[in-house]
Amino acid sequence: AMAEVAPCLLSQCQVPLAKCVLNPACAANLTCIIGCSTQPNEKSCQIKCGDNFANDVVDEFNACALSGKKCVPQRPDTGAMPGDPRWGPVKGRYPVPPPESISQDFDVSKMTGRWYITAGLNPLFDTFPCQVHFFEGMAPTETQPGRLVGKINWRISEPDGEFLTRSTVQTFKQVAPGVLENHDNEYLHYQDDWFVLDHSDEEDPELGFVLIYYRGRNDAWAGYGGGTLYTRAPTVNRALLDRVGDACDKAKVPFFKYWKLTDNSCPIEQDPLKLRQQYAQRLLKQGELSVQEQLTYLSRQAYSEIDADEKYIIKSAERIEKMTENFVAQEVGLLVSAEKAVEQTLMNVEKEVEKDLVIVEKELEKDEQLLEIPFRNLLSKLFSWRL
């Protein structure tokens, strides 16, 4: 509860707290957290606070409050286990999945390239729209385990229809077949373990997929987890769903019951009334998330700690950045091509309309001429009769 946390912050984290109060983004983040503390069960924060107000001052403040002085108590690893009818993606536990559910033939090097998250398990972390990730995987050698370096990109919609873009670089080591670890991080001492439940056709642009179940811990939360379906295509091919469902069943996290498909079309809503309604709905959810859930989300956004000697990570990150730049350039090119195609279509339509108008005008002239001849004859007869 915020009432219990505040005295600790004032006595143990005075300097980070003072910096936070004087920093606009950190102060806004703190205000966001405090503003939600009156909700039921004294829940205090939600993911949007961290999305909107993340910077180094916020990180320093959180590090003191959690890792340094432990002003915020760690959420224990409790709750129903997968397979229990009471289990749910947010409040349930995420143990190591059954051994038979973990893929034994996953080649981490085939994860290289661009991937979309097209379905997610935990709504706290996995189901945001517009998630495109870039990876470089390195197969194990005689002296080194398999490695995976990833740039995680996602977008957060704002009340005005614009987006905040977030990205981070994380590194993993393959410690067993189908098992990847991201450990030894300073920020909140967070750890993420990935388990590959299934994969196939990784190089196929339509059918390639990798199904991940993950679990982790940090100074705020002793046990969180979720799952992500990575596909090469921005939308999941329906032909894959039965196979993905079977793999999720083996891990006791049924796909069709708990997972949610994501939207990678990144539409911009133009209706201001609808935007305000959506934003208000998000604000109402603030009281449903705890401080531990909020900070766990922040830790999962943090950069992995990189040893100065691990030059391969820096080089991989540079290559991944190039992938990102190429992807953005392709997307911009597609938009320009689409705009040009629309312009050309409009020009063609205008030309056809102009042709049709010319034909109509000529037809009208003919009709006028046809009508004019008998009219003249009639006038001629009338005048000749009078004469």
N, C-alpha and C positions, 0 to 999 in steps of 0.2 A: 504494500500500500504506500502511496506517496507520503502519507503522514509519517510513516516509519522511515522512509528513505531520506526525507529532507534533513533531519538533524545530522545524519551521517555525512551528507554532502557538505553541509555548512562547516562541519568540524574537520573532516578528513580530506575534502577536495576543494579547498578554498580557492587556490590559484586556477585550476581548470574551470571551476564554476564562475570565477570572475571573468576569465577570458570568454567563457560561453555567453555570459550576460552582455558583454561588450561587442560580441560578434553577431551581426544581424541574423545570419543563417542559423547559428547555434542557439541564439535566444529564441528564434521562431520555433526551432525544434523543441526546446525546453517548454515553451508556452504550449505547444501542441500536446506534449506529453501531460503537462499539468492540467490542461483543459479537459482531458478525458478521464481524470482521476475520480470524478464523481459518479461514474457509471456503475451499474450493478456489479457486485463482487469486487469493487475497487479496481477493476481493470482500467488501465490508464493510457494505452497507446495503440496505434495501428500503423500499418506498413507505410501509409502515405506520409507520415511524419518524416520517416527516414528517407523516403524517395525525394521529397521536396527540399530537405534541409541537411544534406550530407556535405561535410567538408572536413579538413584536418582538425579544426577546433572541436567539432562534434566528436571525432574519433578520440581525441585526447581526453575529453570529458567522459566519454563512455568507458575508456580504458581505466580511468581512475575509479569511476563509480562501480565498475564490475570487477575488473582484473586486479586493480591495485588495492582498493579498500573494501571491496565486496559490499558496497552499500545496498546493492540490489541482490536479494537472495537468489541463488541458483534454483531454477525450476527442476525438480527431480524427474528421473526417468520412471514415471508411473503411468498407469492407465491400462486399458484392455489390450490384449495381444491380438495380432491378426488371426482371423478365424473365429474370434469371439464375436457374437452378435452385437456386443456393445462397442466394438472397435469402430473408430472413424478416422479419416485422414488427418484431422487437426489435433484431436485430443488423444488418439491412440498411440501405442508404443511402436517403435520401429526396430525390432531386433535384427540380428544377422539373418538373412533369409535361409530357408532350408538348402542344404548343399546341392540337392538334386535340381533346384531351380536356377542355379548359376551356370551360365554357359562355360564350357571347358575349351572351346576352340576359337575364342575371340582374338582377332589380330588387331592390336591397337593401332598399327600403322595404317589400317584401312579407315580409320576415323578421320584422316586428314581431309581438309576441305570445309565446305560450307554445309551446315545442318540447321534445320528448323525444329523447334519444339512444337509439335502438332497435337500433343495431348499431355496433360499433367495430372498428378495424383493429389498433391497437397495444395489447396487454394492459397495458402499463405505464401508459397514460394514458386509454384510451378505453372500456373495457368494464366500468366500475363500475356497479352497480345503482342504481336510483332517481335517475337524472340528468334533472332538469327545468330547462331554461334559459329565461330571458325576455330578449327583445331589443326594441330600438327601432331601426328602420332609417330613415335619411333619404336621399332621392334626391339625386343631385348637382345643383348649381345652376351658374350661370355663374361664380360666384366660389369655390365650395366643392366638394370631391369628395364622393362618397357616404360616409355615415358609418354605423357600426353600434356601438351600445352594448349590452353584454350582461351580465346577471347569471347567473353560472354556479353552479348548486346541485347538490350530490351528497351521498350518505350513505355512511358507512363502518360496516360491521357490526362489533360488538364480541363478545367471547367469551360475554357473558351474554345475547346476543340484542338488546341495545339498539343504538342508532345514534348516531354522531357526525355532526352536520350541518355541512358546509362550504359556503361560498359566497364568491364574489369578483366584482368588476366589471371588465370589460375593454372596451377601445375599439379599433375598427378603422377604417381609411380605405380607400376603394375607389380603387386606383391604376390599374386597367385592368379591362376587362370580365371579370367572374368572378374577380377577384383582390382580396383584402382583406389589409391589413397592420396588425400591432400592433407598432410599433417604439418607440424612444426611451424605454425603461424603465430606471430606475436599478438596480433589484434584479437582480443578476447580468447586467445589460445584455441581458436576454432579448428575442428577436424571434420573432414567430410570423407566418407567411404562410399565408393560407387560399386555396385554389383550389376554386371551385365546379365540380364535375364534371358535375352535372345537377340539375335542380329541376323541379317541376311542381305545379300546383294548390295553391299555397302557402296559400290561404285555405280549402281544403277540410278539414274536421275529420277525415276518414277517409283521404283520399288525398294530402294535402299533404306534400311532402318536399323537403329540400335535402341534397345529398350533398357533403361537404367532404373534401378531401385537404389536409393541412397539412404544412409543414416549418418548422424553426426552428433557432435557435442561441442559446447563452448562454455565460457564462464557464466552465461545467462541461463543456459538450458542444457541439462545433462543428456537429453536424448530426443532429437527431432528427426524427421525424415520425410521422404516423399518419393516421387518417381517422375521420370520424363521420357516421353517417346520422341526420339530424334528421327527425322526423316529427311531425305535429300530434297523432296518436294515440299513446298510451303503448306500443302494440305495433305493429310494422310490418305493414302490409297485404300479404299474400302476393302480391297481384296486382302489386305494385311490384317484386318481386325480380328478375325477368328484365331489366327496364329498368335497375335499379341495377347488376345484374351486367354488362350491356353497357358501362355508363359506367366501371365499375372496370377492365374489360378494356382499355379505351383508355388508361388510366393505368398499366397493367401491374401492378395490385394486385388479382388476381382475388377477387371477393367470396366465392364459395362455397368457396374454398380457405383464405383467410386471415382473413376477417371473422367476428366472433362476435356473435350476437344478445344483447341485454342484457335484464335482468329489472327492469321498472319497477313490479312489483306490491308491492315492499317488504315481503315477508312477514317475520314475526318467528318464528324457530324456537324452539319451546318445549322440545325434548328436550335436556337439559343434556349428555348424553353425546355427542350429535351436534355440539353447539356446541363442546365441547372438542376433538373430533376435527378439525373445520374450522379451529379456531384453531391447532392443532398443525401442520396442513398448511401454513398460511400462514407459520408460524415457520420451517418447513423450507426455505421458498423464499428466506429472507433472504440466504443466501449466494450466490444466483444473480444478484443485482442489484448493480451497482457504485455507488460514491459518486456518479459523474457522473449515473447514471440517477436516483438518489434526489434529487439537487439539481435536476435538470432538472424533475422532477415538482413540486418545491416552487416553482420559478420559474413554472411554468405555472399555479400557483394564485395567484400574486401579483397584486395590484391593478395595473392600468395606471397609469402616471404621468400625472396630470392637470394641465395648465397652468391657472393661476388664471383666465386669460382665456377658457378654453373652457367657458363657462357652460352651453352646450347639453348637455355631458356630465352636469353636475350635475342639470339639469332632467330629462334622460332617465333618469338613475338614480332620481330621485324618482318618475317615472311608472312605471318598471319595478318599483320597490318596491311601488307600489300594485297592480300586476298580481300580484305575489307574494302580497300580503296577501289579495287577492280569491280567488286560487287556493287558499290555505290555508283561507280561510273556506268556499269551496265544498267542499273535501275534508272539512272538519269537518262541514259540513251534510249531506253524503252519508253520513258515518258515523253521525250522529245519526238521519237518516232510516232508515238500514238497521237501527239498533238498535230504533227505534220499530216498524218493520215486523216485526222478529223478535218483539218483545214482543206486538204485536197478533196475530200468527200464533199465538203460544203461548196467548194469551187465548182466541182462537177455538177452538183445539184443546181447551183445557180445557172450554169451554162445550159443545162437541160431545160430549166424553167424559162430562160431567155429564148431558147429555140421554140419552146411550146408557145410562148407569147407571140413570137413572130408568126408562127403558123396560124394562131387564133386571129391575129390582126389581118392576115391575108384572107382568111375565111370570111371574116366580117366584111372586108372590102368587097369580096365576091358577092356576099349576100346583099350588101348595099346596092351593088350594081344590078343584081337581078331584080331587086325591088324597085330600083330607079327607072328601069325601062318601061314596065307597065304603068308606073305612075306618070311618066312623061306622056305616054300614049293617051292615058286618060285625060290629062290636062289638055293635050292637043285636040282631042275630040270635043271637050267642053268648050274650049275657045272657038273652035271652028263652028260649033252648033250655034253659039251666040252670034257669030258673024252671019 
